[in-house]
């Protein structure tokens, strides 16, 4: 179970991802100062505040991590679609919709 400091960093970093864009578990971990800890991000998201934008986190290949057709996968797909993210076969084009933080965000807004 991730500690409160890690949870806080994940929530803060995820709050910076703009509406209509997505982030991979691996990039989220990197930006939280936890490189190589993509699986930890999944554990954090299970326990995180329900108001966070968990639906913006996808696998590195753009696929929704939940089983296709499951309630959670459908909820994530619907929430992304409401933000204008195109989801095709439970997959998002990461080149088009993937968040790439600018230098200011990386240096000033992220907590390491």
Backbone as a printed PyTorch tensor [residue, N CA C, xyz], in Angstrom:
tensor([[[  0.8430,  -1.1830,   0.0000],
         [  0.0000,   0.0000,   0.0000],
         [  0.8900,   1.2490,   0.0000]],

        [[  0.6930,   2.1430,  -0.9690],
         [  1.5000,   3.3690,  -1.0440],
         [  1.2190,   4.2780,   0.1530]],

        [[  2.2540,   4.9900,   0.5910],
         [  2.0640,   5.8790,   1.7410],
         [  1.3810,   7.1780,   1.3190]],

        [[  1.0620,   7.9880,   2.3200],
         [  0.3110,   9.2210,   2.0620],
         [  1.0810,  10.2180,   1.2050]],

        [[  2.3960,  10.2770,   1.3440],
         [  3.2050,  11.2030,   0.5430],
         [  3.1320,  10.8290,  -0.9350]],

        [[  3.1910,   9.5440,  -1.2190],
         [  3.0870,   9.0770,  -2.6060],
         [  1.6930,   9.3670,  -3.1400]],

        [[  0.6770,   9.0580,  -2.3570],
         [ -0.7040,   9.3290,  -2.7680],
         [ -0.8800,  10.8030,  -3.0990]],

        [[ -0.3320,  11.6570,  -2.2670],
         [ -0.4510,  13.0980,  -2.4670],
         [  0.2200,  13.5280,  -3.7670]],

        [[  1.4050,  12.9910,  -4.0370],
         [  2.1170,  13.3290,  -5.2850],
         [  1.3270,  12.8690,  -6.5020]],

        [[  0.7430,  11.6820,  -6.4090],
         [ -0.0370,  11.1570,  -7.5270],
         [ -1.2570,  12.0360,  -7.7740]],

        [[ -1.9640,  12.3960,  -6.7180],
         [ -3.1380,  13.2610,  -6.8580],
         [ -2.7520,  14.6080,  -7.4590]],

        [[ -1.6710,  15.2010,  -6.9710],
         [ -1.2190,  16.5070,  -7.4740],
         [ -0.8490,  16.4260,  -8.9490]],

        [[ -0.0670,  15.3990,  -9.3090],
         [  0.3620,  15.2500, -10.7010],
         [ -0.8340,  15.0020, -11.6060]],

        [[ -1.7380,  14.1490, -11.1730],
         [ -2.9100,  13.8360, -11.9850],
         [ -3.8090,  15.0550, -12.1560]],

        [[ -3.8220,  15.9360, -11.1750],
         [ -4.6480,  17.1450, -11.2820],
         [ -4.1320,  18.0950, -12.3590]],

        [[ -2.8680,  17.9260, -12.7670],
         [ -2.2760,  18.7820, -13.7950],
         [ -2.5980,  18.3260, -15.2210]],

        [[ -3.0690,  17.0930, -15.3600],
         [ -3.3960,  16.5700, -16.6960],
         [ -4.6690,  17.2690, -17.1660]],

        [[ -4.5950,  18.0020, -18.2770],
         [ -5.7560,  18.7720, -18.7330],
         [ -6.8950,  17.8900, -19.2580]],

        [[ -8.0710,  18.4370, -19.1850],
         [ -9.2450,  17.7710, -19.7550],
         [ -8.9850,  17.5320, -21.2370]],

        [[ -9.3640,  16.3630, -21.7160],
         [ -9.1790,  16.0400, -23.1290],
         [ -7.8250,  15.4230, -23.4400]],

        [[ -7.0250,  15.1890, -22.4020],
         [ -5.7300,  14.5420, -22.5930],
         [ -5.5970,  13.3890, -21.6090]],

        [[ -4.6910,  12.4600, -21.9250],
         [ -4.4890,  11.2770, -21.0950],
         [ -3.0050,  11.1120, -20.7870]],

        [[ -2.7150,  10.2260, -19.8480],
         [ -1.3390,   9.9570, -19.4340],
         [ -1.2080,   8.4580, -19.1760]],

        [[ -0.0310,   7.9160, -19.4180],
         [  0.1920,   6.4950, -19.1370],
         [  0.5810,   6.3220, -17.6720]],

        [[  0.3870,   5.1030, -17.1690],
         [  0.8050,   4.7980, -15.7990],
         [  2.3000,   5.0710, -15.6410]],

        [[  3.0940,   4.7040, -16.6550],
         [  4.5500,   4.8670, -16.5810],
         [  4.9470,   6.3420, -16.5260]],

        [[  4.3540,   7.1780, -17.3730],
         [  4.6850,   8.6040, -17.3510],
         [  4.2210,   9.2380, -16.0490]],

        [[  3.0710,   8.8380, -15.5550],
         [  2.5890,   9.3410, -14.2730],
         [  3.6050,   9.0260, -13.1760]],

        [[  4.1140,   7.8060, -13.1690],
         [  5.1190,   7.4170, -12.1790],
         [  6.3810,   8.2670, -12.3380]],

        [[  6.8370,   8.4430, -13.5650],
         [  8.0350,   9.2560, -13.8170],
         [  7.8540,  10.6790, -13.2990]],

        [[  6.7100,  11.2800, -13.6100],
         [  6.4600,  12.6600, -13.2130],
         [  6.2360,  12.8100, -11.7110]],

        [[  5.9140,  11.7110, -11.0400],
         [  5.7790,  11.7160,  -9.5820],
         [  7.1230,  11.4910,  -8.9000]],

        [[  8.1710,  11.3250,  -9.7120],
         [  9.4910,  11.0630,  -9.1490],
         [  9.6940,   9.6140,  -8.7720]],

        [[  8.9100,   8.7250,  -9.3840],
         [  8.9780,   7.2970,  -9.0840],
         [  9.1530,   6.4860, -10.3720]],

        [[ 10.2480,   6.7030, -11.0830],
         [ 10.4390,   5.9900, -12.3510],
         [ 10.4250,   4.4750, -12.1570]],

        [[  9.8060,   3.7910, -13.1120],
         [  9.7270,   2.3400, -13.0500],
         [  8.6510,   1.8090, -12.1200]],

        [[  7.8130,   2.6730, -11.6200],
         [  6.7810,   2.2640, -10.6610],
         [  5.3660,   2.3860, -11.2230]],

        [[  5.1870,   2.0120, -12.4850],
         [  3.8690,   2.1200, -13.1220],
         [  2.8180,   1.3080, -12.3650]],

        [[  3.1910,   0.1300, -11.9100],
         [  2.2170,  -0.6960, -11.1730],
         [  1.8010,  -0.0490,  -9.8640]],

        [[  2.7190,   0.6740,  -9.2460],
         [  2.3760,   1.3840,  -8.0150],
         [  1.3040,   2.4380,  -8.2880]],

        [[  1.3480,   3.0340,  -9.4790],
         [  0.3490,   4.0440,  -9.8180],
         [ -1.0450,   3.4030,  -9.8490]],

        [[ -1.1200,   2.1960, -10.3740],
         [ -2.3990,   1.4830, -10.3760],
         [ -2.9180,   1.2610,  -8.9680]],

        [[ -2.0310,   0.8920,  -8.0570],
         [ -2.4290,   0.6920,  -6.6560],
         [ -2.8790,   2.0040,  -6.0350]],

        [[ -2.1690,   3.0780,  -6.3240],
         [ -2.5510,   4.3930,  -5.7980],
         [ -3.9310,   4.8000,  -6.2950]],

        [[ -4.1760,   4.5710,  -7.5720],
         [ -5.4520,   4.9920,  -8.1560],
         [ -6.6250,   4.2140,  -7.5710]],

        [[ -6.3910,   2.9950,  -7.1110],
         [ -7.4600,   2.2190,  -6.4750],
         [ -7.8950,   2.8620,  -5.1620]],

        [[ -6.9580,   3.5270,  -4.5050],
         [ -7.2200,   4.0780,  -3.1710],
         [ -7.4200,   5.5850,  -3.1660]],

        [[ -7.2850,   6.1930,  -4.3210],
         [ -7.2610,   7.6530,  -4.4050],
         [ -8.6660,   8.2420,  -4.2860]],

        [[ -8.7190,   9.5170,  -3.9910],
         [ -9.9570,  10.2710,  -3.8800],
         [-10.8120,  10.0950,  -5.1410]],

        [[-12.0760,   9.8450,  -4.9700],
         [-12.9780,   9.5990,  -6.1030],
         [-13.0980,  10.8130,  -7.0330]],

        [[-12.7780,  12.0130,  -6.5400],
         [-12.8850,  13.2200,  -7.3500],
         [-11.7160,  13.4070,  -8.3070]],

        [[-10.6560,  12.6220,  -8.1400],
         [ -9.5000,  12.7700,  -9.0270],
         [ -9.8610,  12.2960, -10.4350]],

        [[ -9.0330,  12.5880, -11.3820],
         [ -9.3030,  12.2440, -12.7760],
         [ -8.6490,  10.9150, -13.1600]],

        [[ -8.9780,   9.8580, -12.4310],
         [ -8.3900,   8.5340, -12.6560],
         [ -8.6260,   8.0390, -14.0800]],

        [[ -9.7140,   8.4760, -14.6980],
         [-10.0640,   7.9990, -16.0330],
         [ -9.0730,   8.4590, -17.1010]],

        [[ -8.2180,   9.4300, -16.7870],
         [ -7.2310,   9.9180, -17.7570],
         [ -5.9570,   9.0800, -17.7850]],

        [[ -5.8720,   8.0400, -16.9720],
         [ -4.6700,   7.1970, -16.9100],
         [ -4.9200,   5.9070, -17.6850]],

        [[ -4.0110,   5.6390, -18.6340],
         [ -4.1300,   4.4690, -19.5110],
         [ -2.8180,   3.6960, -19.5450]],

        [[ -2.8750,   2.5250, -20.1370],
         [ -1.6450,   1.7750, -20.3590],
         [ -0.7930,   2.5240, -21.3860]],

        [[  0.4860,   2.1890, -21.4500],
         [  1.4160,   2.8880, -22.3530],
         [  1.0050,   2.7660, -23.8150]],

        [[  0.3190,   1.6740, -24.1730],
         [ -0.1150,   1.4950, -25.5570],
         [ -1.4550,   2.1740, -25.8450]],

        [[ -1.9870,   2.8880, -24.8460],
         [ -3.2380,   3.6230, -25.0310],
         [ -4.4870,   2.8450, -24.6720]],

        [[ -4.3340,   1.5950, -24.2890],
         [ -5.5060,   0.7850, -23.9520],
         [ -5.9770,   1.0640, -22.5350]],

        [[ -7.2730,   0.9500, -22.3570],
         [ -7.8590,   1.0170, -21.0270],
         [ -7.4350,  -0.2570, -20.3040]],

        [[ -6.9810,  -0.1180, -19.0640],
         [ -6.4300,  -1.2640, -18.3320],
         [ -7.4950,  -2.2410, -17.8480]],

        [[ -8.7210,  -1.7850, -17.6970],
         [ -9.7980,  -2.6760, -17.2530],
         [-10.1990,  -3.6090, -18.3950]],

        [[-10.7230,  -4.7850, -18.0840],
         [-11.1680,  -5.6930, -19.1490],
         [-12.2320,  -5.0310, -20.0340]],

        [[-12.0730,  -5.1780, -21.3370],
         [-13.0340,  -4.5990, -22.2900],
         [-14.4350,  -5.0900, -21.9750]],

        [[-15.3760,  -4.1570, -21.9480],
         [-16.7640,  -4.5070, -21.6780],
         [-17.1440,  -4.4790, -20.2100]],

        [[-16.1550,  -4.3660, -19.3190],
         [-16.4680,  -4.3200, -17.8850],
         [-17.0880,  -2.9660, -17.5400]],

        [[-17.7340,  -2.9060, -16.3900],
         [-18.3730,  -1.6590, -15.9650],
         [-17.3600,  -0.5200, -15.8620]],

        [[-16.2010,  -0.7970, -15.2680],
         [-15.1730,   0.2330, -15.1030],
         [-14.6130,   0.6890, -16.4510]],

        [[-14.3880,  -0.2480, -17.3650],
         [-13.8790,   0.1060, -18.6970],
         [-14.8890,   0.9890, -19.4270]],

        [[-16.1600,   0.6370, -19.3220],
         [-17.1990,   1.4390, -19.9750],
         [-17.3170,   2.8220, -19.3460]],

        [[-17.1940,   2.8830, -18.0150],
         [-17.2380,   4.1740, -17.3340],
         [-16.0540,   5.0470, -17.7770]],

        [[-14.8710,   4.4540, -17.8420],
         [-13.6900,   5.2120, -18.2530],
         [-13.8390,   5.6910, -19.6930]],

        [[-14.3230,   4.8260, -20.5540],
         [-14.5250,   5.1870, -21.9650],
         [-15.5130,   6.3380, -22.0790]],

        [[-16.6010,   6.2730, -21.3350],
         [-17.6190,   7.3240, -21.3810],
         [-17.0840,   8.6500, -20.8500]],

        [[-16.3350,   8.5950, -19.7510],
         [-15.7830,   9.8200, -19.1750],
         [-14.7750,  10.4700, -20.1280]],

        [[-13.9630,   9.6570, -20.7760],
         [-13.0110,  10.1890, -21.7520],
         [-13.7460,  10.7950, -22.9440]],

        [[-14.7730,  10.1110, -23.4260],
         [-15.5470,  10.6070, -24.5670],
         [-16.1960,  11.9580, -24.2380]],

        [[-16.6690,  12.1150, -22.9940],
         [-17.2670,  13.3810, -22.5770],
         [-16.2630,  14.5300, -22.6440]],

        [[-14.9770,  14.2050, -22.5170],
         [-13.9210,  15.2160, -22.5780],
         [-13.3910,  15.4080, -23.9960]],

        [[-13.9520,  14.6800, -24.9520],
         [-13.5290,  14.8310, -26.3330],
         [-12.4150,  13.8920, -26.7650]],

        [[-12.0600,  12.9450, -25.9070],
         [-11.0280,  11.9620, -26.2440],
         [-11.6800,  10.8340, -27.0360]],

        [[-11.1230,  10.5390, -28.2060],
         [-11.6700,   9.4770, -29.0530],
         [-11.1610,   8.1330, -28.5400]],

        [[-12.0970,   7.2550, -28.1980],
         [-11.7590,   5.9120, -27.7180],
         [-12.3160,   4.9150, -28.7240]],

        [[-11.4220,   4.1640, -29.3370],
         [-11.8060,   3.1850, -30.3540],
         [-11.3350,   1.8180, -29.8930]],

        [[-12.2610,   0.8800, -29.7390],
         [-11.9230,  -0.4560, -29.2510],
         [-11.1670,  -0.3940, -27.9270]],

        [[-11.6410,   0.4620, -27.0440],
         [-11.0470,   0.6380, -25.7120],
         [ -9.5840,   1.0800, -25.7780]],

        [[ -9.2360,   1.8200, -26.8210],
         [ -7.8710,   2.3200, -26.9990],
         [ -7.9200,   3.7800, -27.4350]],

        [[ -6.9200,   4.5330, -26.9580],
         [ -6.7910,   5.9550, -27.2740],
         [ -5.4790,   6.1610, -28.0250]],

        [[ -5.5010,   7.0380, -29.0070],
         [ -4.2780,   7.3750, -29.7330],
         [ -3.4290,   8.2620, -28.8240]],

        [[ -2.3630,   7.6800, -28.2650],
         [ -1.5200,   8.4050, -27.3130],
         [ -0.7460,   9.5440, -27.9770]],

        [[ -0.4710,   9.4150, -29.2570],
         [  0.2350,  10.4910, -29.9620],
         [ -0.6400,  11.7350, -30.0220]],

        [[ -1.9160,  11.5330, -30.2600],
         [ -2.8420,  12.6570, -30.3940],
         [ -3.3380,  13.1860, -29.0490]],

        [[ -3.6450,  12.2900, -28.1060],
         [ -4.2760,  12.7030, -26.8510],
         [ -3.3670,  12.6060, -25.6260]],

        [[ -2.1590,  12.0870, -25.7980],
         [ -1.2400,  11.9520, -24.6680],
         [ -0.7320,  13.3010, -24.1850]],

        [[ -0.7200,  13.4820, -22.8800],
         [ -0.2630,  14.7370, -22.2830],
         [  1.2450,  14.7990, -22.2830]],

        [[  1.7670,  15.9200, -22.7570],
         [  3.2030,  16.1800, -22.7560],
         [  3.4010,  17.4910, -22.0050]],

        [[  3.7400,  17.4030, -20.7200],
         [  3.8580,  18.6410, -19.9340],
         [  4.9750,  19.5360, -20.4540]],

        [[  4.7320,  20.8380, -20.3920],
         [  5.7590,  21.7850, -20.8240],
         [  6.8190,  21.9540, -19.7340]],

        [[  7.8920,  22.6320, -20.0680],
         [  9.0210,  22.7900, -19.1670],
         [  8.6210,  23.4830, -17.8660]],

        [[  7.7710,  24.4920, -17.9640],
         [  7.3190,  25.1990, -16.7590],
         [  6.6190,  24.2380, -15.8040]],

        [[  5.7460,  23.4130, -16.3270],
         [  5.0290,  22.4440, -15.4980],
         [  6.0080,  21.4920, -14.8260]],

        [[  6.9700,  20.9980, -15.5900],
         [  7.9350,  20.0440, -15.0460],
         [  8.7800,  20.6840, -13.9450]],

        [[  9.2440,  21.9020, -14.1720],
         [ 10.1550,  22.5310, -13.2130],
         [  9.4650,  23.1810, -12.0200]],

        [[  8.2600,  23.6920, -12.2170],
         [  7.6240,  24.4900, -11.1760],
         [  6.4620,  23.7810, -10.4850]],

        [[  5.6210,  23.1320, -11.2490],
         [  4.3830,  22.6150, -10.6790],
         [  4.4700,  21.1840, -10.1430]],

        [[  5.3880,  20.3860, -10.6390],
         [  5.4900,  19.0030, -10.1820],
         [  6.2810,  18.9120,  -8.8850]],

        [[  5.8820,  17.9670,  -8.0330],
         [  6.5870,  17.7360,  -6.7700],
         [  7.4250,  16.4860,  -6.8970]],

        [[  8.6740,  16.5740,  -6.5240],
         [  9.5490,  15.3910,  -6.5750],
         [  9.9820,  15.0000,  -5.1920]]])
